[in-house]
Amino acid sequence: MAVVAPSSSSQGSPGSGRAEPRLQPAPDYGTLGPGSDVARAQAAGSGSTSRRGPFLAFIIGVCLAIVVVKAGHAHGTWSRFTNIFFAPHETAATAGRVPQDARQLDRLSPQKQAETLLELAVSRSDGASHEISSRVNRWQGKLEWNSQIATLTTAALSSNDSRVRESGIEVELAAYGLGKNSASLNYVLKTAESPDHARKVWALWALGLIANRGVETERVVQVLAAHLKDSDEDSRRWAVEGLALTGASEAIPALLRTMHSDSSPPVRERAACALAESGMFTQEQRLAAVPQLINYTDDPSLDAQSHAWAFQALGDITHERLPNDPAAWRSWYEKQVVSAQ
């Protein structure tokens, strides 16, 4: 399932000369189990009790449909791009790579370069992610956020290939007009304190994007962790999403605390998803959360749904399909992890 990242106001980002996008796609690896609050809200169509309400539930479904359709047409899309880049006698089967001659890409506008390369990256074409990283700085101030970029960044950030996720972040930052520098970070930090709710939650998401690219990551994690104490559910939820995007080990304890203690079930679920599979954490980082997740499976202070989310997260991280039995998971951890150390 895909969700939309929060919107900002119409005030442009620094140096962009353009209005910031109203609604942006964000990665979401679905919900943790059939009893999920988000799943129930989507099934009801308008059952969400948060301020996002039915509009967000509608957008969630639309974005999911777009991603599925895009995935289903990956071969056809690649064939179209092959016609652009390769001679008529070359086929998609023999040309599963980006063009070796950079001049072929240079003939396209920056917007089309970004769209083309990101779609190729999503379809796992050799060299596409490398081309994005080598060109993205030249795209600053030259990209516009449109439905194509929105769809592609959703698909990229939902990939199980970390290089493709990184490509999605690079293109999203460029389309936002945000550089990987202190000036952009300070702008977004200031926006995160805005009394305008939409601008604030957009900034919480954008902070995660910038931190993932190595701009004062530790500072950003501290700021986002502080927003986990905000009074409104939306801000805490998007602070969770931002922390997941940072990919920083320092974010793991904050997400574990949120999963355990936040007053909102949807926020607790999003923290569990962040630990399990969404965001930018490595497998090693996710495994570090396993001991505490096992403790959560029978923590008497947690409800049955939270226990279920802990079991689901354990399965997603380890790819083990053990019964929902705390003793079974503790035994597995002792044998497979502790004994191997």
C-alpha positions as CSV (number, residue, x, y, z in Angstrom):
1,M,0.0,0.0,0.0
2,A,1.2,3.5,-0.8
3,V,0.5,6.6,1.2
4,V,0.9,10.2,0.4
5,A,3.4,12.4,2.1
6,P,2.0,15.5,3.7
7,S,1.7,18.8,1.9
8,S,3.3,22.1,2.5
9,S,2.0,25.6,1.9
10,S,2.4,27.3,-1.4
11,Q,5.6,29.1,-0.3
12,G,8.4,27.9,-2.4
13,S,11.5,26.1,-1.1
14,P,14.8,28.0,-1.0
15,G,16.0,28.9,-4.4
16,S,13.4,27.0,-6.3
17,G,11.2,29.8,-7.5
18,R,8.3,27.4,-7.5
19,A,5.5,26.4,-5.2
20,E,6.1,23.3,-3.2
21,P,3.9,20.4,-4.2
22,R,0.6,20.0,-2.5
23,L,0.6,16.2,-2.2
24,Q,3.5,13.9,-2.6
25,P,3.8,10.1,-2.5
26,A,5.7,8.4,0.3
27,P,6.7,4.8,0.8
28,D,4.6,2.5,3.0
29,Y,5.0,-1.2,3.1
30,G,1.5,-1.8,4.1
31,T,0.1,-2.7,7.5
32,L,1.2,-5.2,10.1
33,G,-1.6,-7.7,10.0
34,P,-5.3,-7.8,9.0
35,G,-6.4,-6.0,12.2
36,S,-4.5,-2.9,11.2
37,D,-6.1,0.5,11.9
38,V,-5.0,1.8,8.6
39,A,-6.5,-1.3,6.8
40,R,-9.8,-0.8,8.6
41,A,-9.9,2.9,7.6
42,Q,-9.2,2.0,4.0
43,A,-11.8,-0.7,3.9
44,A,-14.3,1.7,5.4
45,G,-13.4,4.4,2.8
46,S,-13.9,7.2,5.3
47,G,-13.4,5.6,8.7
48,S,-10.2,7.4,9.8
49,T,-10.7,9.4,12.9
50,S,-7.6,11.5,12.4
51,R,-7.7,15.0,10.8
52,R,-6.6,13.4,7.5
53,G,-10.0,11.8,7.4
54,P,-11.6,10.2,4.3
55,F,-9.5,12.3,1.9
56,L,-6.3,10.4,3.0
57,A,-8.1,7.1,2.8
58,F,-9.1,7.9,-0.8
59,I,-5.5,9.0,-1.8
60,I,-4.1,5.8,-0.2
61,G,-6.2,3.7,-2.5
62,V,-5.4,5.8,-5.6
63,C,-1.7,5.6,-5.0
64,L,-1.8,1.9,-4.5
65,A,-3.6,1.5,-7.7
66,I,-1.1,3.6,-9.6
67,V,1.9,1.6,-8.2
68,V,0.3,-1.7,-9.1
69,V,-0.5,-0.5,-12.6
70,K,3.0,0.9,-13.1
71,A,4.5,-2.4,-11.9
72,G,2.3,-4.3,-14.4
73,H,3.5,-2.2,-17.3
74,A,7.2,-2.2,-16.5
75,H,8.1,-4.3,-19.5
76,G,6.1,-2.0,-21.9
77,T,7.6,1.1,-20.4
78,W,11.1,-0.3,-20.8
79,S,10.4,-1.1,-24.4
80,R,9.4,2.5,-25.1
81,F,12.6,3.8,-23.5
82,T,14.6,1.2,-25.5
83,N,13.2,2.8,-28.6
84,I,14.5,6.2,-27.5
85,F,18.0,5.1,-26.6
86,F,19.0,2.2,-28.8
87,A,19.2,1.4,-32.5
88,P,16.2,-0.4,-34.1
89,H,18.0,-3.8,-34.1
90,E,18.5,-3.7,-30.4
91,T,15.7,-5.1,-28.2
92,A,14.7,-4.8,-24.6
93,A,16.1,-8.3,-24.1
94,T,19.6,-7.3,-25.3
95,A,19.6,-3.7,-24.0
96,G,18.7,-4.1,-20.3
97,R,20.9,-1.2,-19.3
98,V,21.0,2.6,-19.7
99,P,22.7,3.9,-22.8
100,Q,26.5,3.9,-22.6
101,D,26.7,7.1,-24.5
102,A,25.8,9.9,-22.2
103,R,24.9,12.1,-25.1
104,Q,21.8,10.0,-25.7
105,L,20.5,11.1,-22.3
106,D,21.8,14.6,-22.7
107,R,19.4,15.1,-25.6
108,L,16.5,14.9,-23.2
109,S,15.4,17.8,-20.9
110,P,16.4,17.4,-17.2
111,Q,12.8,16.6,-16.4
112,K,12.7,13.8,-18.9
113,Q,16.1,12.5,-17.8
114,A,14.9,12.2,-14.2
115,E,11.6,10.5,-15.2
116,T,13.3,8.2,-17.6
117,L,16.2,7.1,-15.3
118,L,14.0,6.7,-12.3
119,E,11.6,4.5,-14.2
120,L,14.5,2.4,-15.4
121,A,15.9,2.2,-11.9
122,V,12.5,1.0,-10.6
123,S,12.5,-1.7,-13.3
124,R,16.1,-2.7,-12.1
125,S,17.9,-1.6,-15.3
126,D,21.6,-1.8,-15.0
127,G,23.3,1.6,-14.4
128,A,20.1,3.6,-13.9
129,S,20.7,4.4,-10.2
130,H,24.3,5.3,-11.0
131,E,23.2,7.7,-13.7
132,I,20.8,9.4,-11.3
133,S,23.4,9.9,-8.7
134,S,25.8,11.4,-11.2
135,R,23.3,13.7,-12.7
136,V,21.0,14.8,-9.9
137,N,23.0,17.8,-8.9
138,R,22.6,19.2,-12.4
139,W,18.8,18.8,-12.1
140,Q,18.5,21.2,-9.1
141,G,16.1,24.0,-10.0
142,K,15.1,22.3,-13.3
143,L,12.6,19.7,-12.2
144,E,8.9,20.2,-11.6
145,W,6.8,17.9,-9.5
146,N,4.2,16.2,-11.6
147,S,2.1,13.0,-11.6
148,Q,4.9,11.1,-13.3
149,I,7.5,12.0,-10.7
150,A,5.0,11.4,-7.9
151,T,4.2,7.9,-9.2
152,L,7.8,7.0,-9.8
153,T,9.1,8.1,-6.4
154,T,6.3,6.1,-4.7
155,A,7.4,3.0,-6.7
156,A,11.1,3.7,-6.0
157,L,10.7,4.2,-2.3
158,S,8.7,1.0,-2.1
159,S,11.4,-1.1,-3.8
160,N,13.2,-3.8,-1.9
161,D,16.5,-2.6,-3.5
162,S,18.2,0.0,-1.4
163,R,19.8,1.6,-4.4
164,V,16.4,2.2,-6.0
165,R,15.1,3.7,-2.7
166,E,18.1,6.1,-2.7
167,S,17.4,7.1,-6.2
168,G,13.8,7.9,-5.2
169,I,15.1,10.1,-2.4
170,E,17.6,11.9,-4.7
171,V,14.9,12.7,-7.3
172,E,12.3,13.7,-4.7
173,L,14.7,16.2,-3.1
174,A,15.6,17.6,-6.5
175,A,11.9,18.0,-7.4
176,Y,11.3,19.7,-4.1
177,G,14.1,22.1,-4.9
178,L,16.0,21.1,-1.7
179,G,19.7,20.8,-1.9
180,K,21.8,18.4,0.3
181,N,23.2,21.3,2.3
182,S,22.8,23.3,5.5
183,A,20.8,26.0,3.8
184,S,18.0,23.6,2.8
185,L,18.2,21.8,6.1
186,N,17.7,25.1,8.1
187,Y,14.8,26.0,5.8
188,V,13.1,22.7,6.5
189,L,13.9,22.8,10.2
190,K,12.2,26.2,10.4
191,T,9.2,24.9,8.5
192,A,8.9,22.0,10.9
193,E,8.1,24.6,13.6
194,S,5.4,26.3,11.5
195,P,2.0,26.8,13.1
196,D,0.6,25.7,9.7
197,H,-0.1,22.0,10.2
198,A,0.3,21.0,6.5
199,R,3.7,22.7,6.2
200,K,4.9,21.2,9.5
201,V,4.1,17.6,8.7
202,W,5.6,18.0,5.2
203,A,8.8,19.3,6.8
204,L,9.0,16.3,9.1
205,W,8.9,14.1,6.0
206,A,11.5,16.2,4.2
207,L,13.8,16.2,7.2
208,G,14.1,12.5,6.8
209,L,15.0,12.8,3.1
210,I,17.7,15.3,3.8
211,A,19.2,13.4,6.7
212,N,19.4,10.3,4.7
213,R,21.7,12.1,2.3
214,G,24.1,12.7,5.2
215,V,23.2,16.3,6.1
216,E,23.5,16.6,9.9
217,T,21.8,13.3,10.4
218,E,22.3,13.1,14.1
219,R,20.8,16.6,14.6
220,V,17.8,15.7,12.4
221,V,17.2,12.5,14.4
222,Q,17.1,14.5,17.6
223,V,14.6,17.0,16.1
224,L,12.3,14.3,14.8
225,A,12.5,12.3,18.1
226,A,11.4,15.5,19.9
227,H,8.3,15.7,17.6
228,L,7.3,12.2,18.8
229,K,6.1,14.1,21.9
230,D,3.8,16.4,19.9
231,S,0.2,16.5,21.0
232,D,-1.3,15.9,17.6
233,E,-1.3,12.4,16.1
234,D,-0.4,13.6,12.6
235,S,2.8,15.2,13.7
236,R,3.9,12.1,15.6
237,R,3.1,9.9,12.7
238,W,5.1,11.9,10.2
239,A,8.0,12.2,12.7
240,V,8.0,8.4,12.6
241,E,8.1,8.4,8.8
242,G,10.9,10.9,8.9
243,L,12.9,8.8,11.3
244,A,12.5,5.8,9.1
245,L,13.8,7.7,6.1
246,T,16.9,8.8,7.9
247,G,18.3,5.3,8.0
248,A,20.2,6.2,11.2
249,S,20.8,3.6,13.9
250,E,20.1,6.3,16.5
251,A,16.5,6.3,15.3
252,I,15.8,2.7,16.2
253,P,15.4,3.2,20.0
254,A,13.0,6.2,19.4
255,L,10.8,4.0,17.1
256,L,10.8,1.2,19.6
257,R,9.6,3.5,22.3
258,T,6.9,4.9,20.0
259,M,5.7,1.4,19.1
260,H,5.4,0.6,22.8
261,S,4.0,3.7,24.3
262,D,2.4,6.1,21.8
263,S,-1.3,6.7,22.7
264,S,-2.4,6.3,19.0
265,P,-2.7,2.8,17.5
266,P,-2.0,4.1,14.0
267,V,1.2,5.8,15.1
268,R,2.3,2.6,17.0
269,E,1.6,0.6,13.9
270,R,3.7,3.0,11.7
271,A,6.6,2.7,14.1
272,A,6.3,-1.1,13.8
273,C,6.3,-0.9,10.0
274,A,9.3,1.4,10.1
275,L,11.2,-1.1,12.2
276,A,10.1,-4.0,10.1
277,E,10.5,-3.0,6.4
278,S,9.7,0.6,5.4
279,G,12.2,3.4,5.4
280,M,15.9,3.2,4.8
281,F,17.3,0.9,7.5
282,T,19.7,-1.9,6.6
283,Q,18.9,-5.5,7.5
284,E,21.6,-5.3,10.3
285,Q,19.9,-2.3,11.8
286,R,16.5,-4.0,11.8
287,L,18.0,-7.1,13.4
288,A,19.1,-4.9,16.3
289,A,15.5,-4.3,17.1
290,V,14.6,-8.0,17.4
291,P,15.3,-8.5,21.1
292,Q,13.0,-5.7,22.1
293,L,10.4,-6.8,19.7
294,I,10.4,-10.2,21.2
295,N,9.9,-8.6,24.6
296,Y,6.9,-6.8,23.2
297,T,5.2,-10.0,22.1
298,D,4.2,-10.8,25.7
299,D,4.6,-7.4,27.4
300,P,1.5,-7.3,29.7
301,S,1.3,-3.5,29.4
302,L,0.6,-3.9,25.6
303,D,-2.7,-4.9,24.0
304,A,-3.3,-7.9,21.8
305,Q,-3.0,-5.9,18.6
306,S,0.4,-4.6,19.6
307,H,1.5,-8.1,20.4
308,A,0.4,-9.1,16.9
309,W,2.3,-6.2,15.3
310,A,5.5,-7.3,17.2
311,F,5.1,-10.8,15.9
312,Q,4.5,-9.6,12.3
313,A,7.5,-7.3,12.5
314,L,9.7,-10.1,13.7
315,G,8.6,-12.2,10.7
316,D,9.2,-9.4,8.3
317,I,12.7,-8.7,9.6
318,T,13.9,-12.3,10.0
319,H,11.9,-14.0,7.2
320,E,11.2,-16.7,9.7
321,R,7.6,-18.0,10.0
322,L,7.4,-19.1,13.6
323,P,4.2,-19.4,15.5
324,N,3.0,-16.3,17.5
325,D,4.7,-17.7,20.6
326,P,7.1,-15.6,22.6
327,A,9.0,-18.7,23.8
328,A,9.5,-19.9,20.2
329,W,11.0,-16.6,19.2
330,R,13.2,-16.4,22.2
331,S,14.5,-19.9,21.5
332,W,15.1,-19.1,17.9
333,Y,17.0,-15.9,18.8
334,E,19.2,-17.8,21.3
335,K,20.1,-20.4,18.8
336,Q,20.4,-18.4,15.6
337,V,21.8,-15.0,16.8
338,V,23.2,-15.2,20.3
339,S,25.1,-18.5,19.8
340,A,26.5,-17.2,16.5
341,Q,28.1,-14.1,18.1
